[in-house]
Structures are given as structure tokens and as C-alpha cells.
Amino acid sequence: MPSNEMQPAQQLLLLMERIYRYGMTTTSGGNLSIRGADGDIWITPSGVDKGALTAEDMVCVQADGSVRGKHKPSSEFPFHRLIYETRPDLRAIVHAHPPALVSFSIVRRIPDTRLLPNERLICGRIGMAPYALPGSEELGRNIAKVFGEGVNSVMLENHGVVVGGQDLFEAFRVFETLDYCARLEIEASRIGRPTLLTDEDYEIVKKSALSLPAHRSEGIDASELEIRRTMCGFIRRAYDQGLFTSTQGTFSQRLNGTDFLITPYGIDRKYLQPEELVRVRNGTSEEGKLPSQSVRFHQAIYEQQKHVDSVILAHPPYIMAFAVTDLPFDSRTIPESYILLRGMPKLSFESLYNEPEETAALFKPNTPIAIVRNNCIVVTGQGLLNTFDRLEVAEYSAKSILSARALGHVAPIEDDEIRDLKQAFKLED
């Protein structure tokens, strides 16, 4: 997995490619920087195509003000310099213009991070800086002033967002999470009034944290290694398709009996490697690894539902719009959606935390998937591909419904047509 031990120019290239690849900035927009221990600031260049950058394009502005590199530093360098002067504890800055965050900057609002349980912790407090001319010292002073209040994420009026971190990877995770919150709030607002988590809800999450006893790994045989590789392939695909974020999304796969593999806690889904997956055996996890915080719930499903071989907990923005509002999700959109999703109950927020065993009992063959209020979507299946397919179909169906509502009345498949589907595809009631 990439780390801050990489050369600054390589880090800047890796993260800018990622930001551009996932539509979070334009060819000419956005800039990243890293401040070294010697006071040098490495920054992306001015006027170079973000889709064709190389490590050699990065610019170093040395502590004495001299510039090394074949390009000029970003025109926004003044605010990077002023932020580092104001907050010497910060080592990296991300600035970009993803459409959802720009939308919030235009109406001069801050996205709410209380829609789901972990986003508030990841993003922390968020400030707002007054508008000023891009590249100006005034803009730099406006932004640095807010950072000086101890805030690490600052929305810019009619501009975008700036995020600082201990390293570039941390800053990116916060930036991506804040962008996700903005997209989710926008989609939810199309269909209703988003519901926010309460302090009591956060206490439930805090009290549910657990650590499993450890077991020593006995090595990975060829068949398990192949499953690990396949899982990582699906996890990276989920990230590429916007079904996971770098910090959110859990995939597990049964090995035998109640032994299973699960994604680790706190490792970037984009770069996850097979050896980083955690094996859970008889209620213990591999020594030296930290499994997903939902591990107890996954274990309960594998213990109770023998037909389930794979489980995903995810937070894709279109289906999650239904999770954070009162609008019910109806899978009777097209035949494929009903066949794969069936009825999709909406469970209480606390169901995964306070009642994991009782909640696991719901996932019978006729209930392969459920929405958990202000939390996630739970998907079960008969294998990695079947489960991932269900997740994709759920998100695509939700997106279709949201788009259809802008066109007119949403007409579900009729009851007699559902009966035909059940009979033709031998679906259980």
C-alpha cells in the first residue's frame, strides 16, 4: 500500500491522478502540496494538464523561496504557504473542486457529516472562508485564519474546499469523505428531508466497539489465497464504481463452517492487498490485524444463515439516500431488480449494534438485502460475485428511481406480474 514514505513528487502524482480519475477536479483545477521537515514545499504545477502529469512535473519551493522544477508552482501557492505558516503541525494540503462540494460552496453551506456514524469522526469540525480572488494573498489570509482556529477542513465560498492533514493520504481521506457527505445530502434532499444522527446514536456506536481475541496465522494455502485475491479485486472494483470509499465498505467471505475473511479496519480500500484481509476463526481474528467494526454482525450471519457465503456492508450514495430519509425503496422497477433484491426492509439504526444476532436472523433466502437507517445497506449472497452483483443492482436501481422521479410518476411492476416472476424464477416467499 502506498505510504508517506514515498518521495513527495510520487505522492502528489498518485493522489492527483486519483482525484482527477474519479471526477473530483478538472484538467486545470485543484492543487496538492506536501511540506517537508526541512521546510520545503512540494506542490503541483501551474498550467499542466491534470490528466497527463508526471512526477517530473512537480515543483519544489524551497524554504528560502527559490523554486526547483521545470514549471511554475500552482497559482494557489500563496494559500498553501500561509496555511503551513499558521499551522506548522500540518504536512499536506488537498484543494479541489468536486461538483457536490462546489454546490455547497455556491450556496455557502457546509455539508452535514451527521448522516452516517463515522463521517463526523473522520472529517472533524469544518469551517468556511470568505470569498477572495483565486491566487491572492487575501484568499490565503482568509483560509489561513480559519485553519488557525484549529479546523483542518475549510469550505471556500464560491470555490471549493481545502483540507489539511498529517500526510497527503490522511488529507485525501478527509477530502473524499466530505465530498461523499455532500453527494449523499444532495441526493437525499431530492426525495425528502435528511434525518441526522443524535448524540444518543453516537453513544450506541461508541459502546458497541469491541476487540476480538487473536489467533496466530497458520499460513495461507493456495485456495484461500485465491479467495483473498478475488475479494480484493471486487473491493477495488467497488471503490472504482463509487460503491465503497477509501474508509467505508466491508466485504466478507465464508471459508468453511463459520470461519471467514473480512476487510480490515482503517486501510484504504483502493489499495487493499490480499494479505491485509483478516481471517476470523471461532470468534478470534488473525494476530496483528484489526477486522472491520461490523465483524460481530458478519459472524452472526454465518452462524445462522447456512445459505449465505458472502456479506457486504456498503454506503453507496443513491441507495443511502433512502437510508437517511423516510422514503421506502421499492425493488419492483425492472425484473432484474426484483429477482435479485426482493423485498428490502428498512431496519433501525441500532439493529447492527445492539441486536446483531436478532438482525442476522432476518436474512433468509427471501430477504437477501436490507437498508439500515442512517447506517448502511446489508447485502448477502451465495458467493462473492452474486453478492457484489446484488450491491450493484441495488445502487443502479436506486439511481434509476431518483432519476425517474424527476420525469414523472414512478410505476412499479404490478402484483400479477410479480407473481409471474416468482413462478418463472422459483423465488421463495
Secondary structure in CASP SS format (residue, H / E / C, confidence):
PFRMAT SS
TARGET T0000
AUTHOR 0000-0000-0000
METHOD secondary structure of the structure
MODEL  1
M C 1.00
P C 1.00
S C 1.00
N C 1.00
E C 1.00
M C 1.00
Q C 1.00
P H 1.00
A H 1.00
Q H 1.00
Q H 1.00
L H 1.00
L H 1.00
L H 1.00
L H 1.00
M H 1.00
E H 1.00
R H 1.00
I H 1.00
Y H 1.00
R H 1.00
Y C 1.00
G C 1.00
M C 1.00
T C 1.00
T C 1.00
T C 1.00
S C 1.00
G C 1.00
G C 1.00
N E 1.00
L E 1.00
S E 1.00
I E 1.00
R E 1.00
G C 1.00
A C 1.00
D C 1.00
G C 1.00
D C 1.00
I E 1.00
W E 1.00
I E 1.00
T C 1.00
P E 1.00
S C 1.00
G C 1.00
V C 1.00
D C 1.00
K H 1.00
G H 1.00
A H 1.00
L C 1.00
T C 1.00
A H 1.00
E H 1.00
D H 1.00
M C 1.00
V E 1.00
C E 1.00
V E 1.00
Q C 1.00
A C 1.00
D C 1.00
G C 1.00
S C 1.00
V E 1.00
R E 1.00
G C 1.00
K C 1.00
H C 1.00
K C 1.00
P E 1.00
S C 1.00
S C 1.00
E C 1.00
F H 1.00
P H 1.00
F H 1.00
H H 1.00
R H 1.00
L H 1.00
I H 1.00
Y H 1.00
E H 1.00
T H 1.00
R C 1.00
P C 1.00
D C 1.00
L C 1.00
R C 1.00
A E 1.00
I E 1.00
V E 1.00
H E 1.00
A E 1.00
H C 1.00
P C 1.00
P H 1.00
A H 1.00
L H 1.00
V H 1.00
S H 1.00
F H 1.00
S H 1.00
I H 1.00
V H 1.00
R C 1.00
R C 1.00
I C 1.00
P C 1.00
D C 1.00
T C 1.00
R C 1.00
L C 1.00
L C 1.00
P C 1.00
N C 1.00
E H 1.00
R H 1.00
L H 1.00
I H 1.00
C H 1.00
G C 1.00
R C 1.00
I E 1.00
G E 1.00
M E 1.00
A E 1.00
P C 1.00
Y C 1.00
A C 1.00
L C 1.00
P C 1.00
G C 1.00
S C 1.00
E H 1.00
E H 1.00
L H 1.00
G H 1.00
R H 1.00
N H 1.00
I H 1.00
A H 1.00
K H 1.00
V H 1.00
F H 1.00
G C 1.00
E C 1.00
G C 1.00
V C 1.00
N C 1.00
S E 1.00
V E 1.00
M E 1.00
L E 1.00
E C 1.00
N C 1.00
H C 1.00
G E 1.00
V E 1.00
V E 1.00
V E 1.00
G E 1.00
G E 1.00
Q C 1.00
D C 1.00
L H 1.00
F H 1.00
E H 1.00
A H 1.00
F H 1.00
R H 1.00
V H 1.00
F H 1.00
E H 1.00
T H 1.00
L H 1.00
D H 1.00
Y H 1.00
C H 1.00
A H 1.00
R H 1.00
L H 1.00
E H 1.00
I H 1.00
E H 1.00
A H 1.00
S H 1.00
R H 1.00
I H 1.00
G C 1.00
R C 1.00
P C 1.00
T C 1.00
L C 1.00
L C 1.00
T C 1.00
D H 1.00
E H 1.00
D H 1.00
Y H 1.00
E H 1.00
I H 1.00
V H 1.00
K H 1.00
K H 1.00
S H 1.00
A C 1.00
L C 1.00
S C 1.00
L C 1.00
P C 1.00
A E 1.00
H E 1.00
R C 1.00
S C 1.00
E C 1.00
G C 1.00
I C 1.00
D C 1.00
A H 1.00
S H 1.00
E H 1.00
L H 1.00
E H 1.00
I H 1.00
R H 1.00
R H 1.00
T H 1.00
M H 1.00
C H 1.00
G H 1.00
F H 1.00
I H 1.00
R H 1.00
R H 1.00
A H 1.00
Y H 1.00
D H 1.00
Q C 1.00
G C 1.00
L C 1.00
F C 1.00
T C 1.00
S C 1.00
T C 1.00
Q C 1.00
G C 1.00
T E 1.00
F E 1.00
S E 1.00
Q E 1.00
R E 1.00
L E 1.00
N E 1.00
G C 1.00
T C 1.00
D E 1.00
F E 1.00
L E 1.00
I E 1.00
T C 1.00
P E 1.00
Y C 1.00
G C 1.00
I C 1.00
D C 1.00
R H 1.00
K H 1.00
Y H 1.00
L C 1.00
Q C 1.00
P H 1.00
E H 1.00
E H 1.00
L C 1.00
V E 1.00
R E 1.00
V E 1.00
R E 1.00
N C 1.00
G C 1.00
T E 1.00
S E 1.00
E E 1.00
E C 1.00
G C 1.00
K C 1.00
L C 1.00
P E 1.00
S C 1.00
Q C 1.00
S C 1.00
V H 1.00
R H 1.00
F H 1.00
H H 1.00
Q H 1.00
A H 1.00
I H 1.00
Y H 1.00
E H 1.00
Q H 1.00
Q C 1.00
K C 1.00
H C 1.00
V C 1.00
D C 1.00
S E 1.00
V E 1.00
I E 1.00
L E 1.00
A E 1.00
H C 1.00
P C 1.00
P H 1.00
Y H 1.00
I H 1.00
M H 1.00
A H 1.00
F H 1.00
A H 1.00
V C 1.00
T C 1.00
D C 1.00
L C 1.00
P C 1.00
F C 1.00
D C 1.00
S C 1.00
R C 1.00
T C 1.00
I C 1.00
P H 1.00
E H 1.00
S H 1.00
Y H 1.00
I H 1.00
L H 1.00
L H 1.00
R C 1.00
G C 1.00
M C 1.00
P C 1.00
K E 1.00
L E 1.00
S C 1.00
F C 1.00
E C 1.00
S H 1.00
L H 1.00
Y H 1.00
N H 1.00
E C 1.00
P H 1.00
E H 1.00
E H 1.00
T H 1.00
A H 1.00
A C 1.00
L C 1.00
F C 1.00
K C 1.00
P C 1.00
N C 1.00
T C 1.00
P C 1.00
I E 1.00
A E 1.00
I E 1.00
V E 1.00
R C 1.00
N C 1.00
N C 1.00
C E 1.00
I E 1.00
V E 1.00
V E 1.00
T E 1.00
G E 1.00
Q C 1.00
G C 1.00
L H 1.00
L H 1.00
N H 1.00
T H 1.00
F H 1.00
D H 1.00
R H 1.00
L H 1.00
E H 1.00
V H 1.00
A H 1.00
E H 1.00
Y H 1.00
S H 1.00
A H 1.00
K H 1.00
S H 1.00
I H 1.00
L H 1.00
S H 1.00
A H 1.00
R H 1.00
A H 1.00
L H 1.00
G C 1.00
H C 1.00
V C 1.00
A C 1.00
P C 1.00
I C 1.00
E C 1.00
D H 1.00
D H 1.00
E H 1.00
I H 1.00
R H 1.00
D H 1.00
L H 1.00
K H 1.00
Q H 1.00
A H 1.00
F C 1.00
K C 1.00
L C 1.00
E C 1.00
D C 1.00
END
